[in-house]
């Protein structure tokens, strides 16, 4: 799995990360998992065509000392489809910009 990981976080930093994710993402039914929805204007052509598979998201998992950002763009409606793929260059940049904003807003010096 392709991932971007921010690790070696302290308890108070994890609390601030949680607060940021709770206001910026959708909380999953699974504890400590969030969904970051990708905007339509950065979807790949096949993802854009697959309206019935939308929304497209990446998973963000929070553990006791790290935050893991998946680089797999998933459909929230289907488990298997050819529109599910690793992030394109533009999508990766969107994810990394989100990570940068999270770290800045959470006052985490990486």
C-alpha positions in Angstrom: 0.0 0.0 0.0 1.3 3.4 -0.9 1.1 5.7 2.2 2.3 9.0 3.6 3.0 8.6 7.3 3.6 11.3 9.9 5.0 9.5 12.9 6.6 10.0 16.3 3.7 12.2 17.5 3.1 12.9 21.1 -0.3 12.5 22.8 -1.2 16.2 22.8 -0.2 16.4 19.1 -2.5 13.4 18.3 -5.4 15.2 20.1 -4.9 18.3 17.9 -4.7 16.1 14.8 -8.0 14.4 15.8 -9.6 17.8 16.3 -8.5 19.0 12.8 -9.7 15.8 11.1 -13.0 15.9 12.9 -13.7 19.4 11.4 -12.1 18.7 8.0 -13.1 15.2 7.1 -15.8 12.6 7.4 -15.5 10.2 10.3 -15.7 6.6 9.4 -17.8 4.0 11.2 -14.4 2.5 12.2 -12.7 4.1 15.2 -9.7 6.3 14.3 -10.4 6.3 10.6 -11.4 9.4 8.6 -12.3 10.0 4.9 -10.9 12.9 3.0 -13.1 13.6 -0.1 -11.3 14.6 -3.3 -12.9 17.5 -5.3 -14.4 16.7 -8.7 -11.9 18.9 -10.5 -8.9 16.6 -9.7 -10.6 13.3 -10.5 -9.1 11.2 -13.2 -11.1 10.9 -16.4 -12.4 7.5 -15.5 -13.3 8.6 -11.9 -15.1 11.6 -13.4 -17.1 9.4 -15.7 -18.1 7.0 -12.8 -20.7 9.2 -11.2 -22.3 6.2 -9.5 -19.0 5.5 -7.7 -18.7 9.0 -6.1 -17.6 10.3 -3.7 -13.9 9.4 -4.1 -11.9 9.6 -0.9 -8.6 8.6 0.7 -8.5 7.0 4.1 -6.7 8.6 7.0 -5.9 6.4 10.0 -4.8 7.8 13.4 -2.9 5.6 15.9 -1.5 6.5 19.3 1.6 8.1 17.7 1.1 8.5 14.0 -1.2 9.5 11.2 -1.3 7.4 8.0 -2.6 8.9 4.7 -3.5 6.3 2.1 -2.5 7.1 -1.5 -5.3 4.9 -2.8 -8.3 6.8 -4.1 -11.3 4.8 -3.2 -15.0 4.9 -4.0 -17.2 5.3 -1.0 -19.9 3.3 -2.7 -18.1 0.4 -4.3 -15.3 -1.9 -3.2 -14.2 -2.9 -6.6 -14.2 -0.9 -9.8 -11.6 0.1 -12.4 -11.9 3.7 -11.2 -10.3 2.9 -7.9 -6.6 3.6 -8.3 -3.5 5.1 -6.7 -3.5 8.9 -6.6 -2.6 10.7 -9.7 0.1 13.4 -9.5 -2.5 16.1 -9.0 -4.4 14.0 -6.4 -1.1 13.4 -4.5 -0.4 17.1 -4.4 -3.9 17.7 -3.0 -3.3 15.1 -0.3 0.2 16.5 0.6 -1.3 20.1 0.7 -3.9 18.7 3.1 -1.1 17.2 5.3 0.8 20.4 5.3 -2.3 22.4 6.4 -3.1 19.8 9.1 0.5 20.0 10.5 0.4 23.8 10.4 -3.1 24.2 12.0 -2.2 21.6 14.6 1.1 23.3 15.4 3.2 20.3 14.7 6.7 20.8 13.7 7.7 18.0 11.4 
